[in-house]
Amino acid sequence: MMEQMIRDAFDTVACDAMLKKRTYDRVTRQMGGCRKKTMGKMKWAVSMACLLIFAVTGVGSYGLYYTEAAVISIDVNPSIELDINRWGKVVDQTTYGLESEKLLQSLSLKHMEYGEAMALLLGSEEMKKYLKQDSLVSITLVTKNDDPTLLPNLKECVDTALKQCHDGIKTEYASVNSHLCEEAHEQGMSLGKYYAIQELLTVDPQATLDEFKEKSMKEIKGHTEHCQHREQGKNREETKASQNGSKDESPQPPETEKSSDKRPEEHNTGHNGTNRSGTGHNGTGYNGTKHSGTGHNGTGYNGTKHNGTRHNDARHH
């Protein structure tokens, strides 16, 4: 299209044919060079764009791979934490203390699936030194995406690994929030041990974090259980004492007179409003009953006891 327009323009020029041809050839050569330069620049721009996209994608994938989605804290006496990404791979491992550093000198758990990493760690010769009879393995988990399946799967992996390698080992599992993990790291402690000591402090307020920081998990849990049992015994004693006190303070029912101790009243005689039982008094004494102020013709008995004495009282009008 462009070349045709150039030809038409040259046809209108009145000059030597040879001059037209040389001029036309020069113009077309220059235009061809410009097109090649433009195409070269476009290719370079496209290449740079592809490289930039690849770089951004690669960096993003790299960062996403190493982003932790969960933290697993394994505490026996050495304490070790494993950072897990969203694909269940170990992307980092952290040791706490010389024992844990020595334990991982011969082990590299990075980029392993967390189940395989736990089996390798718990079955290692170095770990066997700490997994003795009645030892306690504490597994504490914190997840960033609240995956409900991670803890049951982790429990299954750990229990299977311990059954294959050790007998008589106690296990304990807990899932906590990320804030507790941050507090533990600020104290320079693993998540599992920090959580165990916090439980201890709730039952023994006199204990301190520094006091149990270097203790084994078995010692920490043993002290916690001792305090819990002591508190439960105290509560039982207080409850028992309270129940006994309630029984002592309950009102006693009033005593009722036996029917055999009372004689039925036959009739009332109106001597100064005094009730008289038995009209004959023939050997039927008053049996120690005091009659005060009962008047017969103005003469009162005035509290005198009449035991079995026969009185033939005349009626008084």
C-alpha positions in Angstrom: 0.0 0.0 0.0 2.7 2.4 1.0 4.9 1.4 -1.9 2.1 2.0 -4.4 1.5 5.5 -3.0 5.2 6.3 -3.5 5.2 5.0 -7.1 2.1 7.2 -7.8 3.9 10.2 -6.4 7.0 9.6 -8.5 5.0 9.3 -11.6 3.8 12.9 -11.3 7.4 14.1 -11.0 8.9 15.4 -14.3 12.5 14.5 -14.4 15.0 12.0 -15.8 13.9 8.4 -15.4 17.3 7.3 -14.0 17.0 9.9 -11.3 13.5 8.8 -10.4 14.7 5.2 -10.1 17.7 6.1 -7.8 15.5 8.3 -5.6 12.8 5.6 -5.4 15.3 2.9 -4.4 16.8 5.0 -1.7 13.4 5.9 -0.1 12.3 2.3 -0.1 15.6 1.1 1.5 15.3 3.6 4.3 11.7 2.6 4.9 12.7 -1.1 5.1 15.4 -0.3 7.6 12.9 1.5 9.8 10.6 -1.4 9.7 13.4 -3.8 10.8 14.3 -1.5 13.7 10.7 -1.3 14.8 10.3 -5.1 14.6 13.5 -5.5 16.6 12.3 -3.1 19.3 9.0 -4.9 19.5 10.7 -8.3 19.9 12.9 -6.9 22.7 9.8 -5.5 24.5 7.9 -8.7 24.2 10.9 -10.7 25.5 11.3 -8.3 28.5 7.6 -8.6 29.3 7.8 -12.4 29.3 10.9 -12.3 31.5 9.2 -10.0 33.9 6.1 -12.2 34.0 8.2 -15.2 34.6 10.2 -13.4 37.4 7.0 -12.2 39.1 5.4 -15.7 38.9 8.6 -17.4 40.1 9.1 -15.1 43.0 5.4 -15.4 44.0 5.5 -19.2 43.8 8.7 -19.2 45.8 7.2 -17.0 48.5 4.0 -19.0 48.5 5.9 -22.2 49.0 7.8 -21.0 52.0 4.8 -19.4 53.6 3.9 -21.3 56.8 0.4 -22.6 57.1 1.0 -24.5 60.4 3.5 -25.0 63.1 4.1 -28.3 64.8 5.9 -28.3 68.2 7.4 -31.6 69.3 8.5 -31.6 72.9 10.0 -34.4 74.9 13.1 -33.0 76.6 14.5 -31.6 73.4 12.0 -29.2 71.7 11.8 -28.9 68.0 9.3 -26.9 65.8 8.5 -27.6 62.2 7.0 -25.0 59.9 4.5 -26.6 57.4 3.3 -24.9 54.2 -0.2 -25.3 52.6 0.9 -28.4 50.8 2.0 -30.2 54.0 5.7 -29.8 53.3 8.3 -28.9 55.9 9.7 -25.6 55.0 11.7 -24.8 58.1 12.9 -26.4 61.4 13.7 -24.6 64.6 15.6 -26.1 67.5 15.5 -25.0 71.2 18.6 -25.9 73.2 21.7 -27.8 72.6 20.0 -31.2 72.7 17.7 -30.4 69.9 20.5 -29.0 67.8 22.5 -32.1 68.3 19.4 -34.2 67.4 19.0 -32.5 64.0 22.7 -32.5 63.1 22.2 -35.8 61.3 18.7 -35.2 60.1 17.3 -32.9 57.4 13.6 -32.7 57.5 13.1 -29.8 55.0 10.9 -30.3 52.0 9.6 -33.6 53.4 5.9 -34.3 53.8 5.2 -33.7 57.5 4.1 -37.3 58.2 7.4 -38.6 56.8 9.3 -36.0 58.7 7.7 -37.0 62.0 8.3 -40.7 61.4 12.0 -40.0 60.6 12.4 -37.8 63.6 10.7 -40.1 66.2 12.4 -43.2 64.8 15.9 -41.7 64.8 18.7 -43.2 67.0 19.2 -39.8 68.7 15.6 -39.5 69.7 15.6 -43.0 71.1 17.8 -41.7 73.9 15.0 -39.6 75.2 12.0 -41.9 74.5 12.3 -44.1 77.5 9.7 -46.0 79.4 6.8 -43.8 80.5 8.3 -40.8 78.6 5.9 -38.1 77.4 5.8 -36.9 73.8 3.8 -33.6 73.6 2.6 -32.5 70.2 1.2 -29.0 70.0 -0.3 -27.6 66.8 -1.2 -24.1 65.5 -2.8 -23.6 62.1 -3.2 -20.4 60.2 -6.1 -21.5 58.1 -8.0 -23.5 60.8 -7.7 -26.8 59.0 -9.7 -29.2 61.1 -8.2 -32.3 59.5 -4.5 -31.5 60.3 -4.6 -32.5 64.0 -6.3 -35.9 63.5 -3.9 -36.7 60.6 -0.9 -35.6 62.7 -2.1 -37.8 65.6 -2.3 -40.8 63.4 1.2 -40.3 62.0 2.8 -39.9 65.4 1.0 -42.8 67.0 2.0 -45.1 64.1 5.6 -44.0 64.3 5.8 -44.5 68.0 4.2 -48.0 67.9 6.8 -49.1 65.4 9.8 -47.8 67.3 8.9 -47.6 71.0 6.7 -49.1 73.7 5.1 -47.5 76.7 5.4 -44.0 75.4 2.6 -41.5 76.4 1.4 -38.9 73.9 -0.5 -35.7 74.4 -2.0 -33.5 71.7 -3.2 -29.9 71.7 -4.3 -27.3 69.2 -3.8 -23.6 70.2 -4.1 -20.2 68.6 -1.4 -18.2 66.9 -1.2 -15.6 69.7 0.2 -18.2 72.1 2.8 -19.2 69.5 3.9 -15.6 69.3 4.2 -15.3 73.1 6.2 -18.5 73.2 8.7 -17.2 70.6 9.0 -13.9 72.4 10.1 -15.9 75.5 12.6 -18.0 73.4 10.6 -21.1 74.0 8.9 -23.7 71.9 5.1 -23.6 71.6 4.5 -26.9 73.3 6.6 -26.2 76.4 5.3 -22.7 76.8 1.7 -24.0 76.6 2.4 -26.7 79.2 3.9 -24.2 81.7 0.9 -21.9 81.2 -1.3 -24.8 82.2 0.9 -25.4 85.3 0.7 -21.7 86.4 -3.1 -21.8 86.5 -3.0 -24.6 89.2 0.1 -23.4 91.0 0.3 -19.6 91.0 3.5 -19.6 93.1 5.4 -21.3 90.2 7.3 -19.2 87.7 8.1 -19.5 84.0 11.8 -19.5 84.6 11.6 -22.2 87.2 10.2 -24.7 84.7 11.8 -23.4 81.5 14.5 -26.0 81.5 12.4 -28.9 82.9 11.3 -31.9 80.8 7.7 -32.2 79.7 7.3 -35.2 82.0 8.4 -33.1 85.0 6.1 -30.2 84.0 3.1 -32.4 83.5 3.8 -34.3 86.7 3.9 -31.2 88.8 0.6 -30.0 87.1 -1.2 -33.3 87.9 0.1 -33.2 91.5 -1.4 -29.7 92.0 -4.6 -30.7 90.3 -5.0 -33.7 92.6 -4.2 -31.6 95.7 -6.8 -29.1 94.7 -9.4 -31.7 94.0 -8.8 -33.3 97.4 -9.2 -29.9 99.1 -12.5 -29.3 97.2 -13.8 -32.7 98.3 -13.0 -31.9 102.0 -14.7 -28.5 101.8 -17.8 -30.0 100.2 -17.9 -32.7 102.9 -17.5 -30.2 105.7 -20.2 -28.0 104.2 -22.6 -30.9 104.0 -22.0 -31.9 107.6 -22.5 -28.3 108.7 -25.8 -28.2 106.9 -27.0 -31.3 108.7 -26.0 -29.9 112.2 -27.9 -26.6 111.5 -31.1 -28.2 110.3 -34.0 -27.7 112.7 -35.1 -30.7 114.9 -38.7 -31.8 114.7 -40.7 -31.0 117.9 -41.2 -33.8 120.4 -44.8 -35.1 120.6 -46.3 -36.5 123.7 -47.2 -40.1 123.7 -50.8 -40.9 123.8 -50.4 -43.2 126.8 -49.2 -40.3 128.9 -52.4 -38.3 128.5 -55.8 -39.2 129.9 -58.8 -38.3 127.8 -60.9 -35.6 129.2 -64.4 -36.7 130.3 -66.0 -33.4 131.0 -65.3 -29.9 132.0 -66.4 -28.6 135.4 -66.5 -24.9 135.8 -64.6 -24.3 139.0 -62.9 -21.0 138.4 -62.3 -22.1 134.8 -60.2 -25.2 135.9 -60.6 -28.4 134.0 -61.2 -31.4 136.2 -60.7 -35.0 135.0 -62.3 -37.8 136.9 -65.2 -36.9 139.2 -64.9 -39.7 141.8 -61.4 -39.3 143.0 -61.8 -42.8 144.3 -58.2 -43.9 144.5 -57.5 -42.2 141.3 -54.9 -39.8 142.3 -53.6 -36.7 140.6 -50.4 -38.6 140.0 -48.1 -35.6 140.8 -50.1 -33.1 138.8 -50.2 -29.8 140.5 -53.5 -28.0 140.8 -53.0 -24.4 141.8 -55.8 -22.2 142.8 -58.6 -24.7 142.3 -61.3 -23.5 144.7 -63.8 -25.7 146.6 -65.9 -23.2 148.8 -63.0 -20.8 148.7 -60.5 -23.3 150.0 -57.8 -24.0 147.4 -55.4 -26.8 147.2 -52.6 -24.3 146.6 -50.3 -26.7 144.9 -50.6 -29.5 147.4 -49.9 -32.9 145.8 -52.6 -35.6 146.3 -51.1 -39.0 145.5 -53.7 -41.8 145.8 -55.7 -40.0 148.6 -59.5 -40.6 148.4 -61.6 -37.4 148.5 -65.3 -37.6 148.6 -66.0 -34.1 147.5 -69.4 -32.7 148.0 -70.9 -30.5 145.3 -70.8 -26.9 145.9 -73.6 -24.8 144.6 
